């Protein structure tokens, strides 16, 4: 796509000026002017004449790479790295991996991504993103499809991209039918210059048909593309070559890009003219600024630039819109969003930032990423997966969050031409994953049976936790829907957790803790669950049958060395109140001594206290007639966990 290539080449040009010139001065001149098609042909003549120098291989590879000719780029980069493996910058390992992804040779691409990460021995964020330590190509390929794409009627054999919603229609950029201004072609890929058109969106929002030219009064003989509108649609922000009656260049002779604004003037017939064109104050002749996107409240303007402070080739920046033609200083969105690669085509909603990047691991070229917005903070970006993303460049994503329908651009081979615009509908699906852990020790539990049930208690899916305690369900789960997740494991108490999935597609993380079967949670307390401890009448000696139950306490405390308990002993209401208090206290302390005698350190028993009949758990107090079974409920010893 010629506009995307135009802005992303700027930093690469800085690299090119330190290249050694080749012997092919004609090809070098074409390359330096970014006439890559002709430059590549000229470099091939040098190769046919036997010149396989490092500089020739670098430049012919770059000429194809910058023009998204990945088959040819991978061929010459492969030759370059085979012949000069130690003499080229790490960036060429990255470009080779990208070009391999572009021809879907993912296994070899994975190898060269690892080589790039190892060679780029630094804190380079792109090297970290491609290290494959936290996410792999297999992970991206396993992303469940969320999108249905349709190629639009308006697409041509040339470049069509940059969609934006406007008054229920679609503004987009195209090289088609721009010759009414100038028949000159852009040297990059021999296509006409870009201008804007207006398309009518079908009632199903799956197709767009040509309606009319858009913004004739702001159209020049150079590029206009990538627009955004204020919430009231009375202000347009658009990207244009640095031209305002005269084409301006920087000190290196490069014509950079700038963002301009214009105001809508509507006549009595409802016809809109765009007037009062102004250059935004943070533009500069020495770097590019473009691809605007305005927040839903109209208070922020996001854009792409290679201005000073950029982390990579191009970064996403934001300014506050302070009032009429007033803006804050640009702020880089930082390393969570921007990498040392290319971040481009931002689209902001009240829920997320969508953008394209080749600085995060993807399927090849630019991939579309989503960064959810939570309390004004962007989450780490997620790759939206195939079929939205492909092995080529995928970009220019816009969406109506209420309908989950929108448009995206791609130069994938199945399209009609260079860049095509596709409609999409995003299905809302959730993946549920998590881990099972011991609620007392926090150790992960393997082999737990994890069951997903719907609101009618019907089983939807079932899986088993892995050795690291992790689990995931294979089924796609509905958004905004209640489910129950049940986890069961021998020697543990079965646990169930109710959830409601979010309203947007994504992954819901559900950790579930299991209590050992000897543990019960009751009245807000954590207690060791054992049978009744019997004492002989009027005695506090630990009987054999009582020792069997107390050994369960010993077993649990041995399994969990950090557990500290307190012992409470209780009687029923029969006999004298003071007698009961003293008897229960003797029994509590006898119980403590028995547990210590079995090897449990005394400091792990915080206290051992008898409460007599002061904490009855039913109404069987003095003078109330009760059955033996009712009195028995009050005769109890409790082992309360105070520390885990």
C-alpha positions, 0 to 999 in steps of 0.5 A: 500500500503506497501511503503506508509504505510512504510514511514507514520508509522515513526512518529506514531512509536514515539507515540507507544514507549510511549504506555503502553505495553500489556500483549501480549508480542508476539503481541507487538513484532510483532506490533513493527516490523510493522508485522501488520497482524500477530500482529492483529491475536495475539491481537484477541487471547487476546480479546477472552481471555477477555482482553479489555484493552485500550492498546489492543483496541488501538493496534488492531485498529492501526494494522488494520488501518495501513494496511488499513483494515478499517472495522476491524479498525472501529470496534475496534476504536468504541469499544475503544472510547465507553469504554474509551472516555476520556482516549485516545488522540484526534488522535484516534477520527481522526482515527475512523472518517477516518476508518468510511469514509473508509467504507462509513459511512459518517454520523457517520464520520462527527460526529466524525470529529467534535468531533476530532476538538472539542477535539483537542482544539488548533491551530492544522491545522488538527483540523481546516481542519476537523472542517467542518466550511468552507467545509463539506463532502456534499461539497466534494460529490457535486464536479462535476465528472471530471475523467474517470478511467480505471484499467490497465492490468499490475495490480496484486493481490499484490501492483502496484503503483508509476507510472512515465512517461519515454520516452513515456512509464511508469515506475512503482513499483510492488511486482510481479516477484521480487523473482528473487532476494529474496523470502523473504516477507515484514512483514507488509502485507506478500508481496514481496519487491518492484521493478521497471518495464517498461510498454508500454502505449497504443495509447489511453493512457488508458492501459499499458502492461508489457514491461521489468524490469526497472533499474536492475543495481539499483535494490537491495533485498529491496524496490525500488519505486517512481522515478522521472527524470530530464527533459532530462531523463538522471538522475533518482531519486528513493526511496530505503531503507537505503541500499548501500551494507549494510542495516542501521538502526537508534537508534530505529532500524528503517530502513528509506528511502532515495532518490538516484540518478543515471546517464543514460549511453546509448550504441550504441544500445540505451540500457540504464544502470543506473550508478554512484548511489549516495545518495542525501546529505539531506538524514539522517539515522534518518529520511526518505526521498522519493517520488521525483518529479522534476519541468519541468525546472529541477531546483527544487526537491520536496519530502516527509519526516518526517525530523525535521521541519515536521508539521505532520506525513509526509510533502512535502519539496523542494530543489533547484537543484544547479548543479551536485550533489549540492542542497540547504537546504530542505524547508518545503512547509508550512501550506498551503500545509502541515498539521498535517496529511500525505502529500505524493506523490507530482507531480509538473507540470508548472501549479500545485502541485498534492499530496495526504493527509489525513490532509484535509477533504476528502472521506476517507484515502488519497485523491488527492488534486490540488494546482494551481501555480500562479506566483510561489505561491501555491493556497489553495489545492482543493479536486479533488472529486470522482471518482478520490478519493474514501473511500480508499487511492488514491495517486500517481497522475501524469498527462500530462497537455497538454492532461489531461490524466495520471495515479493514484493509489488506493487500492479501493475495486473494484480493482484487488489487494492491490494497483492498477494503473488506467489510467484517462482522466480529462474532463475540466469543470467549475462551475460558482458561485458568488454573487449579490450585491448593487453597491452603498452600497455593501449590498448583493441582494437576489432574483435577477434572474441570467442568463447564456448566451452563445456567441450566446446570448442563455440561458444556465442556470438560477438561483436566488440569495439566501438571502446572495446574492450567486448564482451558476449554476447547469450546467457544463460549458465548459473551455476556452469559452466566456459566459455572465452573466446577473443579474436582480432585480426589482428597480435595473438596469439590469447588464451583465458581459462577462467572458471567463472561464479558460483553466483548470477545477475549479470554476469561481467566478463572483461577479456582482454589480447592480446599483439602477434604479435611478442611471446611469453611464455616461461619467465616472460619477455616476449620479442620474437619474431623469426626466427634472426639469422645472422652470418658465421663468426667475425664479428659484422657485421649481415648483410642477412638479419639486419637484416630480422629486427632491423627487427621489433624496431625496429618493435615498439619504435617502436609501443610507446615505453615498451618497454625491452629487454635483448639476450642473444646465445648460441652453440653449444658448438663452438669454445673456451669463451672464444672463444664468450663473446667472440664472442657479446658482440661480436654482442650489442653489434653488434645493439644498435648496429644498433637504435640506428642505426634511431632507437631511443634507447640508453637503451631498451636496458638491456644487450647481453651475450653468454653464449657457450655458458653457457646451452645449451637442450639437452644439446649441450655440449662433446664431445656428438655433436649434429646441425647442427639441434640445435646451431642451437637454441643459436645464438640472440639473445634480446630480453627486455622488461624494461619496458612 
